[in-house]
Amino acid sequence: MATVVAFHAHPDDEALLTGGTLARLAAEGHRVVLVVACDGEVGRARPDGRTDRLDELRASGCVLGVSRVLHLGYADSGHGAELYPDPPDRARFVRASVDEAAERLAEVLREERAEVLIGYDPNGGNRHRDHIRVHEVAERAAKLADTPRVLQATLPREPVIRAYRLISMLRLVRRYEAAEIRRSFTPRAEITHRIAVRRFADKKRAALACHVSQTAGTGRSARLFGLMVRLPVPVFGLFFGREYFVEVGTPRPWLD
């Protein structure tokens, strides 16, 4: 059995990109450790250092069978053109030194004696600046800790573009995202691992549902997130029953 560390940018990313895979790994007896870079809060943390979104992350991890959940200690950098000042108690992730953040992650990798690190592709998937920084930090941390295998969570770019066109017609995303989506994720031909997770669709959907803060409000992203968690499990599994990775270096069988 292997120890797998999954490194994500924000609470809810673990469920969206890798929820089925993490549930499958845990069900097969592997030790799964979930590390999130940012607390998901643009504002200040509570005095005890906990946030609602981190509480949601812990609940999601419990649903997926994760053995340990950690926050690397950074604040969300946001997605808009303006990068807000750092909160008094922590740095925004993109302002942190890559080496500093990588050493924090490497400490976890060493402590866990991780055989596999899951990060993001060079585009950070959807090109969010925190996601791109996850790729950079994961790449550096794996070298510092001599972690033997690095897998980059992603999606095949071509169907993402088709899906974007559909949901943009339904006005569920903003028009300015069109140019970004064409440069997002990974071309299908470069993907090395396609993981079947339809059997774990119920757990993936339940993990997403733990992130109740993301369905609050009337914004387009909240409506889209809410639509996903309301899908019947068979339909959810049909749409989200595969997860995709690019292995750095020479690809090997999935957790051989």
C-alpha positions in Angstrom: 0.0 0.0 0.0 1.2 3.5 -0.8 1.0 6.9 1.0 -0.4 9.5 -1.3 -0.3 13.3 -0.5 -2.8 15.3 -2.5 -1.9 19.0 -2.6 -4.7 21.4 -3.6 -5.1 25.2 -3.7 -8.5 25.8 -1.9 -11.2 23.9 -0.1 -13.5 22.3 -2.7 -10.7 21.7 -5.2 -10.0 18.3 -3.7 -13.5 17.2 -4.5 -13.8 18.8 -7.9 -10.6 17.5 -9.4 -9.7 14.4 -7.4 -12.6 13.4 -5.1 -13.3 10.1 -6.8 -9.6 9.2 -7.0 -9.0 10.0 -3.3 -12.1 8.0 -2.3 -10.9 5.1 -4.5 -7.4 5.2 -3.1 -8.7 5.2 0.5 -11.1 2.3 -0.2 -8.3 0.3 -1.7 -6.3 0.7 1.6 -3.9 3.4 0.7 -3.1 6.2 3.1 -4.4 9.5 1.8 -3.2 12.8 3.1 -4.9 16.0 2.0 -3.0 19.3 2.1 -4.6 22.6 1.1 -2.5 25.7 0.5 -5.1 28.4 1.2 -7.9 28.6 3.7 -10.3 29.8 1.0 -11.1 33.0 2.8 -10.3 36.4 1.2 -10.8 38.1 4.6 -9.4 37.5 8.0 -9.3 34.2 9.8 -11.1 33.7 13.1 -8.8 34.1 16.2 -8.5 30.4 16.6 -7.1 30.1 13.0 -10.1 28.1 11.8 -12.4 29.1 9.0 -15.8 27.8 7.8 -14.2 26.7 4.6 -11.5 24.7 6.4 -14.3 23.1 8.4 -16.0 22.2 5.2 -12.7 20.7 3.9 -12.4 18.5 7.0 -15.9 17.3 6.4 -15.1 16.5 2.8 -12.0 14.7 3.7 -14.0 12.5 6.2 -16.5 11.6 3.4 -13.6 10.6 1.1 -11.9 8.5 3.7 -8.8 10.8 4.0 -6.5 10.0 6.9 -5.2 13.5 7.6 -6.1 17.0 6.5 -3.7 19.9 6.7 -3.7 23.6 5.9 -0.3 24.9 4.7 -1.0 28.3 6.3 -1.7 30.7 3.5 -4.6 33.0 2.5 -6.5 32.8 -0.7 -5.1 35.2 -3.4 -8.4 35.7 -5.1 -9.2 35.5 -8.8 -9.8 39.0 -9.9 -7.4 41.6 -11.4 -6.7 43.1 -8.0 -4.5 41.3 -5.5 -5.6 42.4 -2.0 -3.1 43.2 0.8 -2.1 40.3 3.0 -4.2 39.7 6.1 -2.4 40.5 9.3 -1.9 36.9 10.3 -0.7 35.2 7.1 0.5 35.8 3.5 -1.5 35.4 0.4 -0.3 32.2 -1.4 1.1 33.9 -4.5 3.1 36.4 -2.4 4.8 33.6 -0.5 8.2 32.4 -1.5 8.0 29.3 -3.6 10.9 27.8 -1.6 9.3 28.6 1.7 5.9 27.0 0.7 7.7 24.0 -0.9 9.7 23.4 2.3 6.4 23.4 4.3 5.0 20.8 1.9 8.2 18.8 1.8 8.1 18.5 5.6 4.7 16.7 5.2 6.1 14.5 2.4 9.0 13.5 4.6 6.9 12.9 7.7 4.5 10.8 5.8 7.2 9.1 3.7 4.9 9.7 0.7 5.4 7.6 -2.4 3.1 9.8 -4.5 2.4 13.6 -4.6 -0.6 14.9 -6.5 -0.4 18.5 -7.6 -1.7 20.4 -10.7 -0.6 20.8 -14.3 1.5 23.8 -15.4 -1.6 25.7 -16.2 -2.9 25.2 -12.8 -5.9 23.6 -14.4 -8.2 26.7 -14.8 -5.3 29.2 -14.6 -6.2 30.6 -11.2 -3.0 32.1 -9.8 -3.2 30.0 -6.7 -3.5 26.9 -8.8 -0.4 27.8 -10.9 1.5 28.3 -7.6 0.4 24.9 -6.5 2.1 23.4 -9.5 5.3 25.4 -8.8 5.3 24.5 -5.1 4.5 20.8 -5.7 7.3 20.5 -8.3 9.8 22.0 -5.9 8.6 20.1 -2.8 8.9 16.7 -4.6 12.5 17.4 -5.4 13.3 18.6 -1.8 11.7 15.5 -0.3 12.8 13.0 -3.0 9.2 11.9 -3.6 9.4 9.3 -6.3 6.2 9.9 -8.2 4.4 13.2 -9.0 1.0 13.2 -10.7 -0.6 16.4 -11.9 -4.4 16.6 -11.7 -6.0 18.0 -14.8 -8.8 17.7 -17.3 -8.6 17.1 -21.1 -8.8 20.5 -22.6 -10.9 19.7 -25.7 -14.1 18.6 -23.8 -13.7 21.4 -21.3 -13.9 23.9 -24.2 -17.0 22.2 -25.5 -18.6 22.2 -22.0 -17.7 25.9 -21.6 -19.5 26.8 -24.8 -22.6 25.0 -23.6 -22.7 26.5 -20.1 -21.8 30.0 -21.5 -25.0 29.7 -23.6 -26.8 29.1 -20.3 -25.1 32.2 -18.8 -23.5 30.1 -16.0 -20.0 31.6 -16.7 -18.7 35.0 -17.5 -17.7 35.8 -21.1 -14.2 37.0 -20.3 -13.3 33.5 -19.3 -13.4 32.3 -22.9 -9.9 33.2 -23.8 -8.5 31.7 -20.6 -10.3 28.4 -21.0 -8.6 27.8 -24.4 -5.3 27.9 -22.5 -6.5 25.9 -19.5 -5.9 22.3 -18.4 -4.0 19.8 -20.7 -4.4 18.5 -24.3 -5.9 15.1 -24.3 -2.9 13.5 -26.0 -0.6 14.5 -23.1 -2.7 12.9 -20.3 -1.1 9.7 -19.0 -3.7 8.4 -16.5 -7.5 8.3 -16.8 -9.0 7.0 -13.6 -12.4 5.4 -13.5 -14.2 6.6 -10.4 -17.9 6.2 -11.3 -18.3 3.7 -8.4 -17.4 6.5 -6.1 -19.7 9.1 -7.6 -21.8 9.2 -4.4 -18.8 10.0 -2.3 -17.5 12.7 -4.7 -20.9 14.3 -4.9 -21.2 14.2 -1.1 -17.8 15.7 -0.6 -18.8 18.6 -2.9 -22.0 19.0 -0.9 -19.9 19.5 2.2 -18.7 22.9 0.7 -22.0 24.6 1.5 -20.4 28.1 1.4 -19.9 27.6 -2.3 -23.6 27.2 -3.1 -24.6 30.2 -1.1 -25.7 33.4 -2.9 -27.0 34.1 -6.4 -23.8 34.3 -8.4 -23.2 32.2 -11.5 -20.5 30.0 -9.9 -22.8 29.3 -6.9 -25.6 28.3 -9.3 -23.3 26.0 -11.2 -21.9 24.4 -8.0 -25.4 24.0 -6.7 -26.5 22.3 -9.9 -23.7 19.8 -9.7 -24.5 18.7 -6.1 -28.2 18.3 -6.9 -27.6 15.9 -9.8 -28.8 12.4 -9.2 -25.9 10.1 -8.4 -26.2 8.1 -11.7 -26.2 11.3 -13.7 -23.4 12.8 -11.7 -21.3 9.7 -12.2 -22.0 9.8 -16.0 -20.6 13.4 -16.2 -17.9 13.1 -13.5 -17.0 9.4 -13.4 -13.4 9.9 -14.7 -10.5 11.9 -13.3 -7.3 12.7 -15.2 -3.6 13.0 -14.4 -0.3 13.6 -16.1 2.6 11.8 -14.5 5.9 13.6 -14.4 8.7 11.7 -16.0 8.1 8.1 -17.3 4.5 7.1 -16.7 4.0 3.9 -14.7 0.9 1.8 -14.0 -1.5 3.6 -11.6 -0.2 2.9 -8.1 1.5 -0.4 -9.1 
